[in-house]
Amino acid sequence: KYCITERTTPVNGSAISAIKEGSRTIAIEINALAETNNFTYPSRISQGVNKDFLQIILAVMENKLSANTKKKDIYIQTSNGIRVKDTYIGLGIVAAIDSAVSKIPISSDIAFIGEVSLTGEIKKVPNIDRIISDFERMGFKQIVIPKNNAQKKHPKIFLIHINSLKNP
């Protein structure tokens, strides 16, 4: 868990996801900040995440979740400035931004793994069982994953399956 800030209390705008380095799973913290913008075009700043990828995630959130991001400057940062190319951190980015906008913190023992498509669907992740097992060893209690993605039983961790991002 060396890419995650150790906290006793959760904070707004922070979510955990995963990247793969060879066969290793690395838990990575994604931090988001959302600030009201009084100008015409809001800023989209990212460190460690491709800016186009961030723009796509924000567009999907606005369309599928009616997220209030159009008039907000959005800042995204990965822990230790790690450059992330894995698209299955998309769900973690959504969670971090949603937490920053809503000002509702996310528990540090939950992770988010899944690729977010333009339709708002959460796509399957390759080798998800390995990732879940690695997160179990790291002490996580819950993981949000694509529906029906896990193949094996994971009795020590609670899996939350979702199909897509959608309005409540």
N, C-alpha and C positions, 0 to 999 in steps of 0.2 A: 504493500500500500504506500510506497514511497512517493507517488505522484498525487497524494491526497493530503489535504490539510487535516490534521488531527484537531477535532473540535469537541467540546462538551455540549454545546448548544448549536443546532442547525442555524444557518443564515440564509437570507433571501438570495436567490440568484445563483445557487450552487447545486450542481447535479453530478452524479458519477456515471461514467460510461466505461467502455473498454476499447483498447486497441490491441492488435496482435503484432508481436515482434518475433518473427519466426514461429515457433510453436508455443511461445510464452504469451500469456494474457497479462496485459498491464492495465490496472484500473487507473483511469484518468479523470481528474476533476475538471469540469467545465464551469467557468464563472461567467455570469451575465450581469450587465447593469443596464437598466432602462431609465432614461431621463426624458422628461417632457421637453419637446423642441418647439419653440415659438416662431421658427423661421419656416420657409416654404419646403425645404427638402431635408428630411432627417438624416443624420450620420449613421453609417453602418461601418463599424470598426471591428476588425477581428485580428487576433494574434493566435497563431497556431491552427486556424481553420481558414480554408479558402473563402475569400470574400463573396465569390459567386455562389458557393454552397450556402453561405449564411443568407444571402438574398433569397435563394430558393426556399429555404426553410421558413423564412419570415413570410413569404408570399403564401405558402401552404398554410401556415398558422392563421394568417389573416383570412384566407378563404374558407378553411375548414373549421376553425375554432372561433372565428370572429374575434381574434386576438386584437387588442388595442395597441398595435405597434406602429401604425401609420404616422402618428404625430410624436413618436418617441425616437430619440437617439438610442441605438442599441450597440453595446460593446460586448464582445465575446473574447474570452481568453482561456487557453488551456493551461493546466498546471505545468510549471517549469518551461513554459513556452514551447512545448513539444508540438511539432508540425504533424497534424493528423490528416491522413489521406483516406482512412477507412470511412466509408459512407455510413456504416451502421452506428456511428455516434450521433446520427441525426436525431434520434429519439431523446438522447441526453441533452442535446442543444435545445430542443423544444421544451424539455422539462426545466432547464436552467432559465430560459427566457420567460417562460410562463411564471416561474417562481419570482423572477425579478419584477415583472409587470404587476403581478397580483400581490406582491410583497408577502407571500406565504412561503415559509422555508420548507425544505425537503429534508427528511431524516438522512443522516449520513450512512445508514446501513441499508439503503436501497439503491439499486443501480438501474440504468435504462439502456437497453441494447436493442437496436432495430433501425433499419434504413427507412426513411420517410420518403414515399414516392410523391409525385406531383398530384396524384389523386387523393393523397392523404392516407393511403394504405401503408401499413407497416410490413415491410418485406422480410422474408426469412433471412437468417444469418447463418453462414456456413460454420460448421463446427461448434454450434451453440452449446452442446452438452459439455464440451471441453471448457468453454468459457464459464458456464454455470459451475462446474466442478472447481475451477480456479477461484471463482468468487466465493464459493462455500469455504474453501481453505483460507481465504482472506478475512472471513468472519462476517460477510454480508448476510442479512436476514431475508431480503426480498429482492427480486429482479423483475422488472417489466420487460417482457419479450414479445415477439410476434406470436400470434395465436398458432397453436399446433406446431411450433418450431422444435420444442424439446422432444427427444425420442426416449430418453431414459428417465427413470424415477430419480428424483432428487429430494429425499426426505428431510434434509436439514435446512432447506431453503424454500421460501414461499414464492412460487412463480405466478406472476400476474400476466395473463395473456390478453393482448389487445389486437384487434383487426386493423383499426384505422383511427385517425384523428377525426373527431366529429364534434359538432355542437352538442352541448348537454341536452 
